[in-house]
Amino acid sequence: MNSNLHALVETAIAEYVPPYSQQSLKQARAIKSIHVEGSCCQLTIELSYPLKSLRAAIESQLRDLVLAITGIESLTLELGSKLIAHKAQKNLKSLENVRNIIAVASGKGGVGKSTTTVNLALALAAEGARVGILDADIYGPSQGLMLGVEAGTKPQAADNAMHPVVVHGLQLMSMSLLVDDDQPMVWRGPMASGALQQLLTQTLWDDLDYLFVDMPPGTGDIQLTLAQKAPITGAVIVTTPQDIALLDARKGIEMFRKVDVPILGIVENMSLHICSQCGHSEPIFGEGGGEQIAANYEVDLLGQLPLKLSIRQQADAGQPTQVSQPDSEEAGHYRDIALKLAAALAARAKNYANLFPEIVVQND
């Protein structure tokens, strides 16, 4: 082994920042091994966010860095990703078989939160992650419709628990799978909160890297119950540029801050209306709102999404944009936001709460 070349390789790649990452390889502790024998180098890199669409670019950039070193003539590169559980609020233990819970919230309804949730989840699944969705809107669940779940589909029961329904590669649990479409949930807050806890904890999630929780609009009982009792690794706030939506989005941010849930970023939906006939774009809900609220709260603006007829039509048909048009510009926006989200989460501390036993002191 050539120690000089080993040091040169390590120096060359240590400060490299992969696409979307908020950390260098050294900061992320992603360099797992470097072995130099003669002029041949073997390198193992392990990132902590999914990278299927990024693999070729990262491999090419690393190859250029290493092969630029005098004395290195060949490189064998192993590039992988290992998705781990990251720290939740108040050091809560991660949910069994769920490494990370991401709450997608909005201060008010009608801003496209559910459409955003499903497309972000599908985008990360396409990147190679294991992803699920919990439809937490007890009163108005919509994820079953958006994912095209056939009418009458019910979760399979198993010993006081339920298996999620698998559709488009996602694991789904929703109140819409348990009641008829026209049955209203005439429940007071405590009943709805209890139902949400059951959906979360009594669903047999199968080895999920990310569980997206499609939150109901507002900051009521259901939101507070989830934020206090579920191990949430981060929240995403969806808003439009409209002043009234921004006002309510601020309330959502403040709620999560009060319960120590980190805000991973802001998604500005309906930023531009794009005419399906001529392609003309116009900011009918205003401009700069997402940037403003992100700056005020010192969080990332993860992306801006267009108001386009096809996005709504695809969701209503049970074939979201990421499924029906994965190579479209709109799908690219969702993929970009999803990767920023995953990379932001990867920069957070690991959840060590599951590794240590709970110590209880009792007086005899």
C-alpha positions in Angstrom: 0.0 0.0 0.0 1.3 3.4 -1.0 0.7 5.7 2.0 1.6 8.9 0.1 -0.9 8.1 -2.7 -3.5 7.1 -0.1 -3.1 10.5 1.6 -3.4 12.3 -1.8 -6.6 10.4 -2.7 -8.1 11.2 0.7 -7.2 14.9 0.3 -8.6 15.1 -3.2 -12.0 13.7 -2.3 -12.4 14.9 1.3 -13.9 18.3 0.4 -16.0 17.0 -2.5 -19.7 17.9 -2.0 -22.0 15.5 -3.9 -25.1 17.0 -5.8 -27.8 18.1 -3.3 -25.7 17.3 -0.3 -25.2 19.9 2.4 -21.9 18.2 3.5 -18.6 17.3 2.1 -17.6 13.6 2.0 -15.4 14.2 5.1 -18.2 16.0 7.0 -20.7 13.2 6.2 -18.2 10.5 7.1 -19.0 9.0 3.7 -15.5 7.8 2.9 -15.6 4.1 4.0 -12.3 2.9 2.6 -9.4 3.8 0.4 -6.9 1.2 -0.8 -4.0 2.0 -3.1 -1.9 -0.8 -4.6 0.7 0.4 -7.1 -1.1 2.7 -9.5 -4.6 1.1 -8.7 -7.0 2.7 -6.3 -10.1 1.1 -4.7 -12.5 3.5 -3.2 -15.8 2.9 -1.2 -18.2 5.8 -0.7 -21.5 5.5 1.2 -23.9 8.4 1.2 -27.0 8.7 3.4 -29.6 9.7 0.9 -30.9 7.9 -2.2 -29.0 8.6 -5.4 -30.2 6.5 -8.3 -30.5 9.4 -10.7 -27.3 10.9 -9.3 -25.0 7.9 -9.4 -23.5 8.5 -12.9 -22.7 12.1 -12.2 -21.1 11.4 -8.8 -19.1 8.5 -10.1 -17.8 10.7 -13.0 -16.9 13.6 -10.7 -15.1 11.3 -8.2 -13.3 9.5 -11.0 -12.0 12.8 -12.4 -10.7 13.9 -8.9 -8.9 10.6 -8.3 -7.4 10.0 -11.8 -6.0 13.6 -11.8 -3.5 12.5 -9.1 -0.1 11.7 -10.5 0.6 8.0 -9.9 -3.0 6.8 -10.0 -3.9 5.2 -13.3 -7.1 3.2 -12.5 -10.0 3.4 -10.1 -12.4 0.8 -8.8 -15.3 2.7 -7.2 -18.1 1.4 -5.0 -20.7 4.0 -4.5 -23.7 3.2 -2.4 -26.3 4.7 0.0 -27.3 3.6 3.5 -30.4 5.4 4.8 -30.4 5.6 8.6 -32.8 6.9 11.2 -32.2 10.5 12.1 -32.8 12.3 15.4 -36.5 13.0 16.2 -37.9 15.7 18.4 -37.2 15.3 22.1 -35.0 12.2 21.4 -38.1 10.0 20.8 -37.3 6.5 19.6 -37.9 5.8 15.9 -41.1 3.9 15.1 -40.6 0.2 14.5 -39.7 -0.5 10.9 -39.8 3.2 10.0 -36.5 5.1 10.0 -37.7 8.6 9.3 -41.1 10.3 9.5 -41.6 13.5 7.4 -44.6 15.6 8.1 -45.9 17.6 5.2 -48.1 20.4 6.5 -49.8 23.6 5.5 -51.5 26.3 7.6 -54.6 26.1 5.4 -56.3 23.9 2.9 -56.3 24.2 -0.9 -52.6 24.8 -1.4 -51.8 21.5 -3.0 -50.3 19.8 0.0 -51.6 16.3 -0.7 -50.5 16.5 -4.4 -47.1 17.6 -3.3 -46.9 14.8 -0.7 -47.7 12.0 -3.1 -45.3 13.3 -5.8 -42.4 13.8 -3.3 -43.0 10.3 -2.0 -43.0 8.8 -5.5 -39.9 10.7 -6.4 -37.9 9.3 -3.5 -39.2 5.8 -4.2 -38.0 6.2 -7.8 -34.5 7.1 -6.4 -34.4 3.7 -4.7 -35.8 4.4 -1.2 -38.5 2.5 0.6 -41.3 4.9 1.1 -44.8 5.0 2.6 -47.6 7.6 3.1 -49.8 8.0 6.1 -52.9 10.0 5.1 -53.4 11.8 8.4 -56.4 13.9 7.2 -59.0 11.9 9.1 -61.9 14.1 8.0 -60.9 14.4 4.3 -58.5 11.7 3.2 -57.5 11.9 -0.4 -54.4 9.8 -0.9 -56.3 6.7 -1.9 -57.9 8.6 -4.8 -54.6 10.2 -5.8 -52.8 6.9 -5.9 -55.6 5.2 -7.8 -56.5 2.6 -5.2 -59.4 0.6 -6.4 -62.8 1.2 -4.7 -63.4 -1.3 -2.0 -59.7 -2.1 -1.3 -59.2 -2.8 2.4 -56.0 -3.3 4.4 -55.3 -6.9 5.3 -55.7 -7.5 9.0 -53.2 -9.3 11.2 -53.4 -9.7 15.0 -54.9 -6.4 16.0 -52.8 -4.7 13.2 -53.1 -3.9 9.5 -50.8 -4.3 6.5 -50.5 -1.2 4.4 -51.9 -1.2 0.9 -49.1 -1.2 -1.7 -49.7 0.9 -4.8 -47.2 2.4 -7.3 -44.4 1.1 -5.1 -45.6 3.0 -2.0 -47.0 1.7 1.2 -50.2 3.5 2.0 -52.5 3.7 5.1 -55.5 6.0 5.0 -58.9 6.3 6.7 -60.3 6.2 3.1 -59.3 2.5 3.1 -61.4 1.8 6.2 -64.7 3.6 5.5 -66.9 4.1 2.5 -66.2 7.2 0.4 -69.5 8.9 1.3 -69.2 8.2 5.0 -68.4 11.4 7.0 -66.1 11.2 10.0 -68.3 13.1 12.5 -65.8 12.9 15.4 -64.6 15.3 18.0 -60.8 16.1 18.2 -59.9 13.4 20.8 -61.5 10.6 18.7 -59.8 11.8 15.5 -56.5 12.0 17.3 -56.9 8.5 18.7 -57.7 7.2 15.2 -54.6 8.8 13.8 -52.4 7.2 16.5 -53.9 3.8 15.6 -53.2 4.3 11.9 -49.6 5.2 12.7 -48.7 2.6 15.3 -51.0 -0.4 14.3 -49.9 -0.4 10.7 -47.3 -3.0 9.9 -45.0 -0.8 7.9 -42.4 -2.9 6.0 -38.9 -1.5 6.5 -39.5 2.1 5.4 -36.7 4.6 4.9 -39.2 7.5 4.8 -42.8 7.7 5.9 -44.5 10.9 4.6 -47.4 12.0 6.7 -50.0 14.0 4.8 -51.1 16.3 7.6 -54.6 17.9 7.7 -54.6 21.7 7.2 -54.4 23.9 10.3 -52.9 23.5 13.7 -55.5 21.6 15.7 -55.8 18.5 17.8 -54.6 16.0 15.2 -51.5 18.1 14.3 -50.6 18.6 17.9 -51.0 14.9 18.8 -48.8 13.8 15.9 -46.2 16.5 16.7 -46.0 15.5 20.4 -46.2 11.7 20.2 -44.8 10.6 16.9 -41.0 10.6 16.3 -40.9 13.2 13.5 -37.5 13.7 12.0 -38.6 16.8 10.1 -41.4 18.8 8.6 -42.1 20.4 5.2 -44.4 23.4 4.9 -46.4 23.8 1.7 -47.7 27.2 0.8 -48.7 29.3 -2.1 -47.3 32.9 -2.7 -50.7 34.3 -1.7 -50.6 36.5 1.4 -53.4 34.6 3.2 -51.6 31.3 2.6 -48.4 32.7 3.9 -50.1 34.0 7.0 -51.3 30.5 7.9 -48.0 28.8 6.9 -46.3 30.9 9.6 -48.7 29.4 12.1 -47.7 25.9 11.0 -44.0 26.7 11.3 -44.5 28.1 14.8 -46.4 25.0 15.9 -43.6 22.7 14.8 -41.1 25.0 16.5 -43.0 24.8 19.8 -42.7 21.0 19.8 -39.0 21.0 18.6 -39.7 19.5 15.2 -37.1 20.9 12.7 -38.4 22.5 9.5 -36.6 20.9 6.6 -37.8 23.5 4.2 -40.6 25.4 2.4 -42.3 24.3 -0.9 -44.0 27.1 -2.8 -46.8 25.6 -4.8 -48.8 27.3 -7.6 -45.9 29.8 -8.1 -46.8 30.3 -11.8 -49.9 29.4 -13.7 -49.0 27.8 -17.1 -51.7 28.0 -19.8 -52.3 24.5 -21.3 -53.1 26.1 -24.7 -50.3 28.7 -25.3 -47.8 28.0 -22.5 -48.0 31.5 -21.2 -47.0 31.8 -17.5 -48.4 34.2 -15.0 -48.0 34.6 -11.2 -51.7 34.8 -10.4 -51.1 34.2 -6.7 -48.3 36.7 -6.4 -44.6 36.4 -6.3 -41.8 36.0 -3.7 -43.9 34.7 -0.9 -42.1 31.4 -0.4 -38.7 33.2 -0.5 -39.9 35.7 2.0 -41.1 33.2 4.6 -38.0 31.0 4.1 -35.8 34.0 4.7 -37.8 35.2 7.7 -37.5 31.8 9.4 -34.0 31.0 8.1 -35.1 27.8 6.5 -34.5 26.5 2.9 -36.9 27.2 0.1 -36.8 23.7 -1.4 -38.5 24.6 -4.6 -41.3 26.3 -6.5 -44.0 24.3 -8.3 -46.2 25.5 -11.2 -50.0 25.6 -11.2 -50.7 23.4 -14.2 -53.9 21.7 -15.3 -52.1 18.4 -16.0 -50.9 18.0 -12.4 -54.4 18.2 -11.1 -55.8 15.9 -13.8 -53.1 13.3 -13.2 -53.8 13.3 -9.4 -57.5 13.0 -9.9 -57.0 10.1 -12.2 -54.9 8.2 -9.7 -51.8 8.6 -11.9 -49.7 11.3 -10.2 -47.2 13.2 -12.3 -44.3 11.1 -11.1 -46.0 8.0 -12.4 -47.7 9.3 -15.6 -45.0 11.6 -16.8 -41.8 10.8 -14.9 -39.6 12.6 -17.5 -41.6 15.8 -17.7 -40.5 19.2 -16.4 -43.0 19.0 -13.6 -41.7 15.6 -12.4 -38.2 17.1 -12.5 -39.3 19.8 -10.1 -40.7 17.2 -7.7 -37.6 15.1 -7.9 -35.4 18.1 -7.3 -37.4 19.0 -4.1 -37.4 15.4 -2.9 -33.6 15.1 -3.3 -33.0 18.4 -1.5 -35.3 17.2 1.3 -33.5 13.8 1.6 -30.1 15.5 1.6 -31.2 18.0 4.3 -32.4 15.1 6.4 -29.1 13.3 5.8 -27.2 16.2 7.4 -29.1 15.8 10.7 -27.7 13.7 13.6 -28.4 10.0 13.8 -31.1 8.8 16.1 -29.3 7.1 19.0 -32.5 6.8 21.2 -33.2 3.3 19.9 -29.7 2.1 20.8 -29.8 2.7 24.5 -32.1 0.9 27.0 -34.6 3.0 28.9 -33.6 3.2 32.5 -36.4 3.4 35.1 -35.5 4.1 38.8 -38.1 2.8 41.3 -38.2 3.2 45.0 -38.7 -0.2 46.8 
